[in-house]
Amino acid sequence: MVALVAAFAAMPLAAARADSRQPFPKPKPRCERPAFRVLLDVGHTADDPGARSARSATEFEFNLRLAREIERNLKDSGFTQTVVLVSKGPAIAALISRMRRANAAPADLFLSIHHDSVPEHFLESWLNAGSPARFSDRFRGHSIFVSFENRHLKESLHFASLLGSELKVRDLNYTPHYTERFMGSRQRELLDNRTGVYRFDKLYVLRTARMPAVLFEAGMIVNREEELALATPERRSTLALAATDAIEGFCGQRQAATKAVAGRHDGTSPAQARPHPMATGRRPTGDPQTARLLR
Ligand SMILES: [Zn+2]
């Protein structure tokens, strides 16, 4: 307290006056959690599992475990309409089927969960518990992608930055290497160097989603140290809390904007007005959209 008084006493009068003119920060818009729909997309399938970790685990296993943790966290927090999208079979067919289900009843947010690897030429060989495996310790960290072809780009970018900020305050850093020329066809434009948001226009799930959409690479499973961290319940819990807090912030702002645009004054949002077919277990109807593939 003494230190605080001394600090105020030492503050120049002009600065103190300037501070007194500062308006109080606006309260954050309230989020009606049960009315907000989140789709958690699990990248890849058990049959076509994506990248291999440094210890030969599949990316799909990592994606599914993290998506389930985020789902649990969201539902416990009141986001009861959260749905996890999991598919079977070959990757491309599964991708199309997941997006059909997603777009049959667009939600407020689509979050695709992945874990990252590196271009083939960076992979090195090693023996993991006597078995040959491949790794790369060169890069570490998460990354977040949005597509300029998504029809809700502004909102997608906004959520991506919120997610990046929530990860940053938990001391989790993004990987900057996607901007490097050596990434070749995987080189990306960094849109937000504070929060690690990249541009990836052709990513199928992002450009075909009829709702704000973000793809989250939660970390490098080919990095031997980072794989161990990503496999712990503690890291999954931290990632899930970051995602939940980002969704909470996004939800309040989106619902406030939706109400303002619709001129509604009855306190309901479009999402609240009708039950979500996937949340209620009913089978969604198909979507005739022609699929343009990933790359
Ligand atoms: Zn993936």
Residues whose N, C-alpha, C, O or C-beta is under 5 A from the ligand:
A	BS01	ZN	G43 G50 H114 H115
